[in-house]
Amino acid sequence: MTARDDPEVPAGSVPTLPPNVPRVRPSRFGRWFGRTVLRLGGWRMTGEFPDLPRVVLIGAPHSSNWDAVWGFAAKLALGVDVRILGKDSLFRVPGLGWLLRKLGVIPVNRRAAHGVVEQATAMLRDAERLWFGLAPEGTRKPVERWKSGFWKIADAAGVPILPVYFHYPQRRLVVAPPFRTGADMEADMQRIRAWYRAVSKGKLHDA
């Protein structure tokens, strides 16, 4: 797995999306606002997005509430349609449900008989174009092991995993090439974690 790094890329700039990537309705203001937030925060994106209609996008490390700010800013700047699941209770807060839906958040009932993995898998299977995003740690606290839900969703739906790294020291959102699941979940998880470790050490060209 590799990721390109271009130190000349200015803050706030984003790559061009390939034709098969799902998009939101065009909005000049939304794209301007997202790019402005990234530029003011000093963030830039490196790597290339794959020309795929359906993926499970994972963002790590999930260590701060700011992850949501930079992640949603990148989503607006790109115009990409990435859906994530949120607690259904949040949608009962007056005014918040409308905003969450506009940002691509889908309410999920964690108490339902069929779990989050099943719900997300069904969404991906039924959609012609859908990028589904989640944090593999499942929490902002440092963890030794990632939750395996993202792998199970991608494997059951037959779609690739697209890793994205929040590199806070360099203020970069680093995009990896897509990763196809194999027969050994643990081996796959180790390979993906190895890519994240390489990026964290500044080895953006390492396989």
C-alpha positions as CSV (number, residue, x, y, z in Angstrom):
1,M,0.0,0.0,0.0
2,T,1.4,3.4,-0.9
3,A,0.4,7.1,-0.5
4,R,1.8,10.0,-2.4
5,D,3.1,13.0,-0.5
6,D,3.6,16.4,-2.2
7,P,5.0,19.1,0.1
8,E,4.1,21.7,-2.5
9,V,0.3,21.1,-2.2
10,P,-1.1,24.2,-0.6
11,A,-3.3,24.1,2.5
12,G,-7.0,23.9,1.6
13,S,-6.5,22.3,-1.8
14,V,-8.2,18.9,-2.5
15,P,-7.7,16.3,-5.2
16,T,-10.2,15.9,-8.1
17,L,-12.7,13.1,-7.6
18,P,-12.9,10.3,-10.3
19,P,-16.2,9.9,-12.1
20,N,-17.6,6.9,-10.2
21,V,-17.2,8.4,-6.8
22,P,-20.6,9.3,-5.2
23,R,-21.2,13.1,-5.0
24,V,-23.5,15.4,-3.2
25,R,-25.6,18.0,-5.0
26,P,-23.1,20.7,-6.3
27,S,-22.7,23.6,-3.9
28,R,-20.2,26.4,-4.5
29,F,-20.7,27.7,-1.0
30,G,-20.2,24.2,0.5
31,R,-17.0,23.6,-1.4
32,W,-15.7,27.1,-0.6
33,F,-16.5,26.7,3.1
34,G,-14.9,23.3,3.3
35,R,-11.7,24.5,1.6
36,T,-11.6,27.6,3.7
37,V,-11.8,25.6,6.9
38,L,-9.0,23.4,5.8
39,R,-6.9,26.3,4.7
40,L,-7.4,28.2,7.9
41,G,-6.5,25.0,9.8
42,G,-3.4,24.5,7.7
43,W,-4.7,21.1,6.4
44,R,-4.0,19.6,3.0
45,M,-4.8,16.2,1.3
46,T,-2.3,13.9,-0.2
47,G,-2.9,10.7,-2.1
48,E,-5.5,9.8,-4.8
49,F,-9.1,8.7,-4.4
50,P,-10.0,5.5,-6.3
51,D,-12.6,5.5,-9.1
52,L,-14.9,3.2,-7.1
53,P,-18.7,3.6,-6.5
54,R,-18.7,1.7,-3.2
55,V,-16.1,1.5,-0.4
56,V,-15.8,1.4,3.4
57,L,-13.8,4.4,4.3
58,I,-11.9,4.3,7.6
59,G,-10.4,7.3,9.3
60,A,-7.7,7.0,12.0
61,P,-6.4,7.8,14.5
62,H,-9.7,9.0,16.1
63,S,-8.1,10.9,18.9
64,S,-10.0,14.2,19.1
65,N,-13.4,15.8,18.4
66,W,-11.5,17.9,15.9
67,D,-11.4,14.8,13.6
68,A,-15.1,15.5,12.8
69,V,-14.4,19.1,12.0
70,W,-11.5,18.4,9.5
71,G,-13.3,15.3,8.2
72,F,-16.5,17.1,7.4
73,A,-14.6,20.1,6.0
74,A,-12.8,17.7,3.6
75,K,-16.1,16.1,2.7
76,L,-17.6,19.6,1.8
77,A,-14.5,20.7,0.0
78,L,-14.5,17.6,-2.2
79,G,-18.2,17.4,-2.7
80,V,-18.0,13.6,-2.0
81,D,-21.0,11.8,-0.6
82,V,-19.7,9.9,2.5
83,R,-22.3,8.4,4.8
84,I,-21.8,7.6,8.5
85,L,-24.0,6.2,11.2
86,G,-25.0,8.2,14.2
87,K,-27.1,7.4,17.3
88,D,-30.8,7.8,16.6
89,S,-31.1,9.7,19.8
90,L,-29.1,12.6,18.3
91,F,-31.8,13.1,15.6
92,R,-34.4,13.8,18.3
93,V,-32.6,17.0,19.3
94,P,-34.5,20.0,17.7
95,G,-32.6,21.3,14.6
96,L,-29.7,18.8,15.0
97,G,-31.4,16.0,13.0
98,W,-31.7,18.2,9.9
99,L,-28.1,19.2,10.1
100,L,-26.8,15.7,10.6
101,R,-28.8,14.4,7.6
102,K,-27.4,17.3,5.5
103,L,-23.9,16.1,6.5
104,G,-24.6,12.5,5.5
105,V,-25.2,11.1,8.9
106,I,-27.7,8.2,9.0
107,P,-29.6,7.4,12.2
108,V,-29.0,3.9,13.6
109,N,-30.8,2.0,16.4
110,R,-28.0,0.3,18.3
111,R,-30.7,-1.6,20.3
112,A,-32.2,-3.2,17.1
113,A,-32.1,-7.0,16.7
114,H,-29.9,-6.7,13.7
115,G,-26.7,-4.9,14.6
116,V,-24.7,-2.0,13.1
117,V,-22.6,-4.4,10.9
118,E,-25.7,-5.9,9.4
119,Q,-27.3,-2.5,8.8
120,A,-24.3,-1.0,7.1
121,T,-23.7,-4.2,5.0
122,A,-27.3,-4.0,3.8
123,M,-27.0,-0.4,2.9
124,L,-23.8,-1.1,0.8
125,R,-25.3,-4.1,-0.9
126,D,-28.5,-2.2,-1.9
127,A,-26.8,1.0,-3.2
128,E,-25.3,1.5,-6.6
129,R,-23.0,4.2,-5.2
130,L,-22.2,4.5,-1.5
131,W,-19.1,5.5,0.5
132,F,-19.6,4.4,4.1
133,G,-17.3,6.0,6.7
134,L,-16.4,5.0,10.2
135,A,-13.5,5.1,12.8
136,P,-12.0,1.7,13.3
137,E,-11.1,2.4,17.0
138,G,-14.7,3.0,17.9
139,T,-13.6,5.5,20.5
140,R,-11.4,8.6,21.0
141,K,-9.3,6.8,23.6
142,P,-6.1,5.0,22.6
143,V,-6.7,1.3,22.0
144,E,-4.5,-1.7,21.5
145,R,-6.8,-3.4,19.1
146,W,-9.2,-1.9,16.5
147,K,-12.8,-3.1,16.3
148,S,-13.3,-5.5,13.4
149,G,-16.6,-4.1,12.3
150,F,-15.3,-2.2,9.3
151,W,-13.6,-5.3,7.9
152,K,-16.7,-7.4,8.4
153,I,-18.8,-4.8,6.7
154,A,-16.5,-4.5,3.7
155,D,-16.0,-8.3,3.4
156,A,-19.8,-9.1,3.7
157,A,-20.7,-6.4,1.2
158,G,-17.8,-7.3,-1.2
159,V,-16.4,-3.8,-1.3
160,P,-12.8,-2.4,-0.8
161,I,-11.6,-0.6,2.4
162,L,-10.2,2.9,1.8
163,P,-7.9,4.0,4.7
164,V,-7.4,7.7,5.4
165,Y,-4.9,9.0,8.0
166,F,-5.4,12.1,10.2
167,H,-1.7,13.2,10.4
168,Y,-1.9,16.0,13.0
169,P,1.8,16.8,13.1
170,Q,1.9,17.6,9.4
171,R,-1.7,18.6,9.1
172,R,-2.4,16.1,6.4
173,L,-5.3,13.9,5.4
174,V,-3.4,11.0,3.7
175,V,-5.4,8.7,1.4
176,A,-4.2,5.1,0.8
177,P,-4.9,3.0,-2.2
178,P,-8.0,0.7,-1.6
179,F,-7.5,-2.5,0.2
180,R,-9.4,-5.7,-0.7
181,T,-10.3,-8.1,2.1
182,G,-8.9,-11.6,2.0
183,A,-9.6,-14.9,3.8
184,D,-7.6,-14.0,6.9
185,M,-9.1,-11.1,8.8
186,E,-6.2,-10.8,11.3
187,A,-3.6,-10.6,8.5
188,D,-5.6,-7.9,6.7
189,M,-6.0,-5.9,9.9
190,Q,-2.2,-6.1,10.5
191,R,-1.4,-4.9,6.9
192,I,-3.8,-2.0,7.3
193,R,-2.3,-1.1,10.7
194,A,1.2,-1.4,9.2
195,W,0.3,1.3,6.6
196,Y,-0.9,3.6,9.4
197,R,2.3,3.1,11.3
198,A,4.4,3.9,8.3
199,V,2.5,7.1,7.6
200,S,2.8,8.1,11.3
201,K,6.6,7.8,11.0
202,G,6.6,10.0,7.9
203,K,7.2,7.1,5.5
204,L,4.5,8.1,3.1
205,H,6.0,6.1,0.2
206,D,6.4,2.9,2.1
207,A,4.5,-0.2,1.0
